[in-house]
Amino acid sequence: MNQPDLGKKIAELRKAKGFTQEELVEKCNLSVRTLQRIESGEVTPRSYTLKIIFAALDYQIHDTSESTASWFRKSTSVISNWTGQFYHSLVDLFNLKTNTMKKVSILSATILVLSLVLISICTESKAQKTTDVMKTIHASNKNYILWFNNGQIDSLLTQFRDDACVVAKGCGKKFMQDFFKSESERYKFKELSIISISVSDTIAVEKGRWVISLNAGGGVFTGEYLTEWHYSGKKWLMVNTISDSK
């Protein structure tokens, strides 16, 4: 549900419960101005803010990150279709009964290119073993929790590249500084655990699980995240991250 329908829904539920705006914000630890802007459709609340509001109104909703999950499902479907088309094209390419000379030329050129790529990778690759990368990122996650929970945002940002992004929210050091400062005032991390890591040369993609506890009310929420890491200057730095709350 998007704005302004979302704001209208919250206003309807609040009135149905007999709450004034002041009474509702007390339960949610929000300002009256913030609730007014949400109900008027001026701003879209963050997922955990929305969950707090609906919880106070005894209203059950599906995960507000459903659009993100849908995006992942659609991407998987597109990749699957592309893989099927590639497979059929590859089978046809190896069928030398038709267009023999043309296909032999294509195969020869492909094999040559692949050989050169493999040689280049073997001689210049600086990739680290997945287990070593996992240990490094695990240590980084421990520092992430420590610095975030203590409000040490400058220290936290040393784990990000200067042009890093929180996907669908913003990019750049100034944005990240303001974003994490605001977030740290709302909740604390209880856990950041790695589910899996894929490593290719100087790029790693981490899939993990987070658990947070709200500063107000102590509510606990969980979710999953994807983070892209780049190895640069003898250090792994975060470049892109996206979160999918449960």
N, C-alpha and C positions, 0 to 999 in steps of 0.2 A: 504494500500500500504506500503510495507516494503523497507528498503534499499537493494541494491543501486538504485532500481527503483524510489524511492521517490526523491532522490537527482537529478537524471536525469530529472525527471518531473519538478522540480523547476528550474533547469538550462534552460530547453527548454522554460518554460513560461517566465522566465526573458529575454531571448534573443528575444522571440517573441514580448515582450513589448518594446524592445530596451533599456533595463536597463543594465548598467554595475553593477558589484558586489558592487562597492562603492555607486552607486546611490540607489540600493535596500536596503543596510544595513542602510542608512540614514533614509529611510522611516520606517524601522522596529526596529531601535535602537539596532542593533546587531553589532558585530565586523566583519570585513571582514574575519578574520580567522575562525570564527564560521560558516559563510555562506559557505566558501570554504570547510570546513569539512563536512557540511551537503550535499552539492552538490556532493562531491566525495564519499559519502556513508560511511564516517568514523564514523559518529555519527548519532543517530536518534533524531530529535528535540522533545521537549516536545509539548504537544497538543496545548497549547496557543501560543507557538512560531510559530508552523506550521500555526495556524490560522492567525497570524499577517502577515506572509510571503505571504500566499495565498490572504489575503485581499488586500495587497499592489499590488499584481499581478492581482486583479479583477477576481480571480478564486474561484468558489463555490465548496465546498467539503462537504461530509457527515462527521459527528462527527468522529474524529480520535480515539475516545474511543469505536468505534463500536465493536471491538473485546471483550472489557469488557462487553458490553451489551449482545453480543452474548453468552458469557460465562454464564451470569446470566440466559438467556433463556434456554440454554442447561441444566443447573443445575436444573431448574424448571421442565423441561421435564423428566429428570432422576428421580427426586423425585416423580413426578406424576406416572410414570410407576411402581416405587417401591411400591408406596402406593396401586396401583391397585392389584399388585401381593400379597401384604400382606393381603389385604381385602379378596381375594379369598381363601388364605391359612387359614385365620381365620374362614371363613364360613365353610370350610371343616373340620376344627378342632372341631367345635361345632356340626358337623353332627355325632352323636354317633351310627349311624346304621352300620358303618364299623369300624373295629379296635377299638372296644369300650374300652377295658381295657387300651390299649396304650394311647388313647386320654384322658381318665380320669386321667391317671397318669401325662400326660403332663400338663393338665389344673390345677390339684392340685398343682403341683410343681410351676407353673407360678403364681397362686394366692398366694401361700406362699411367694415367692420372692417379689412380688409386695407389699404384706402386710408389710414385713420387711422394704422395701424401704420407704414406706409411714410413718411408725413409726419413722424411722431414720430422715426423712425430718422434721417431725413435732417437734421432740425433739431437733434437732441440727441446723436447718436452721437459717441463719442470714440474710435472704433476707429482703430487704426493699420494701415498697410499690412502685409501678410504678410511682405514682405521686411524691413521695419524690425523687426518682432517677431522674425523669425528671427535677425537680427544681434544683437539684445538677448539672446535666449536662448542663442545661441552663446557670447557673452561670459560669461554667467552660468555656463554649463557649464565653461568654462575655469577660472573661480574655484572652482567646485564641486570639480574635480579637485585644484586646488592646496590648498585648505583641508582637504579630506577627507584627502589623503595626508599633510599636515603635522599632522593631528590638531587643527586649529583649528576645533573644533566650534561654538563660539560665533559665529565668522565665517560658517561654513556655514549656520547657522540663520537668518541675516539674509535668506536667499533664500527662506525659507518663511514662510507666514502662521502666526500663533501657534496656530491650531486645525488646522494641516495634518495629513494622515494618510498613513501608509504602508499602503495598502489591505490588509486581512486581517491586519494586524499590530498597529496601534495609532495613536493620535492624541494631539495636544497637545505643547506645547513640552518638557515634562519627559520624555515618552516619546521624542520625537525626539532629545533630547540623549543619553539613555542608549543608544538604538538605534545612533546613528551613532558614538558612542564605542566601543561594542562591535564594530561592523563595521570601523572603521578599524584595530582591533588585529589583524584577521584578514587583510585584503587591502588592496591599493592599486589605484586606477584607472589604467589605461593609456590609455583612450579613452572619450569620450562624444560620439557623433556623431548629428546630427539626420537622420532619414530623411524626415520630413514634418511640417508644422505646419498646423493648421486654425485660423483666427482668426474669431471672431464677436463684434464689439463689444469688450467688455472681458474676454473669455474666450478662451484659446488652449489647444489640445490638441496636445501634442508627442509624436510617436512617434520613438524613437531606439534606438540600439544602444550597448551598453556592453561593455568589455573590462576584466577585472580580472586581477591577478597576486597569488597567495596569498603572504602574508608568510613562511609556512613551506613550503618545498619549491619555491616558485616556479611552481606550476602555473597555467596560464592558462585562463580560462573566458570565454565570451561569452554575450550574451543581448540581449533587447529590453525596452524599457520604454515605458510611457505616463504622461505627466505632464500634469495640468491646471493651467494658470496663470491667475491673475486679475490684472487691472490695477487697482491701488488706490494712491492717494496718489502718483501719478506714477511708479509702480514695478510691474514684473511680479513676482509672488510665486507660488511653488508652493503648491498647495492639496491635491492628491491625487497620489499616484504609485504605480504598480504595476509590478513587474518579472517578466519571464518568461525564465528562464535556458535556455540551449541545452545 
